[in-house]
Amino acid sequence: MRPFSSFAARLSPATLLPALLLFATSCSRYNNNGSLSVAGVVYLILAIYALVSLLKQDWSIGKKLIWGVIIWFFPIGGSIIYLLFSGRNG
């Protein structure tokens, strides 16, 4: 019996997200010796939340594309602008 594999099969992918975020933000050449950047973690959480929210909207592809470009090219500001002013549902 493999107790770890049965335990891992019951985990949802969302439980692995914090580990992925820590790994992704600590591997930056701009940080000192790979240290964790709090701003990087905040940005990733904000950007992922904004993009998931964007994909759930029932808008036309053009509107989604425009908001996606805003989120992509204006990293923190674009996500905040989207979350505050997009008129999203839910």
URGIHU-V361203 format. One record per residue. OMEGA is omega as a letter, one per 20 degrees, with the letter a starting at -180 (* if undefined). NEAR is the number of other ideal C-beta (glycine too) atoms within 10 Angstrom. Layout:
{{OMEGA/NEAR} {OMEGA/NEAR}}
//
This chain:
{{r/5} {a/8} {a/7} {a/8} {r/8} {r/9} {a/9} {r/11} {a/8} {r/7} {r/9} {r/7} {a/7} {r/7} {r/10} {a/11} {r/13} {r/11} {r/9} {r/12} {r/17} {r/14} {a/10} {a/12} {a/21} {a/15} {a/10} {r/13} {a/5} {r/6} {a/13} {r/7} {r/5} {a/11} {a/9} {r/13} {r/16} {r/8} {r/10} {r/18} {r/16} {r/14} {a/15} {r/18} {a/15} {a/18} {r/17} {r/14} {a/13} {a/22} {r/16} {r/9} {r/18} {a/21} {r/9} {a/11} {r/15} {r/6} {r/16} {a/9} {r/8} {r/8} {r/13} {a/14} {r/12} {r/12} {r/22} {r/17} {r/11} {r/17} {a/24} {a/12} {r/9} {a/13} {a/14} {a/13} {a/11} {r/19} {r/24} {r/14} {r/15} {a/22} {a/15} {a/9} {a/9} {a/17} {a/8} {r/15} {r/9} {*/5}}
//
